[in-house]
Amino acid sequence: MAEAKSKAQQQAAGAALSAKRGETKVGDLQGASKDMYDSMSEDELEEMASTDRSDLPETAGDD
């Protein structure tokens, strides 16, 4: 199970998922979203991108 640990990670997964689906250009990805695009499946990205954001910190270090 690949749940996002922060809002930033959830947003990066959403960007990578969009590129996997051909909705945005892979060349537009940067940083974590590019790494996720290269290393995760569409299903993994979908699961991470769909994590409920309400209880997530902005970044992983913001608990």
CORTA-V284452 format. One record per residue. RES is the residue in one small letter. PHI is phi in whole degrees, -180 to 180 (999 if undefined). Layout:
res=RES phi=PHI
res=RES phi=PHI
This chain:
res=m phi=999
res=a phi=-120
res=e phi=-89
res=a phi=-68
res=k phi=-96
res=s phi=-155
res=k phi=-64
res=a phi=-63
res=q phi=-67
res=q phi=-65
res=q phi=-69
res=a phi=-64
res=a phi=-64
res=g phi=-64
res=a phi=-66
res=a phi=-65
res=l phi=-63
res=s phi=-59
res=a phi=-69
res=k phi=-59
res=r phi=-84
res=g phi=79
res=e phi=-83
res=t phi=-133
res=k phi=-81
res=v phi=-60
res=g phi=-64
res=d phi=-83
res=l phi=-75
res=q phi=-139
res=g phi=54
res=a phi=-61
res=s phi=-66
res=k phi=-67
res=d phi=-62
res=m phi=-65
res=y phi=-57
res=d phi=-74
res=s phi=-110
res=m phi=-121
res=s phi=-79
res=e phi=-60
res=d phi=-64
res=e phi=-63
res=l phi=-64
res=e phi=-62
res=e phi=-64
res=m phi=-68
res=a phi=-68
res=s phi=-92
res=t phi=-57
res=d phi=-63
res=r phi=-82
res=s phi=-59
res=d phi=-104
res=l phi=-89
res=p phi=-72
res=e phi=-61
res=t phi=-130
res=a phi=-59
res=g phi=-86
res=d phi=-97
res=d phi=-86
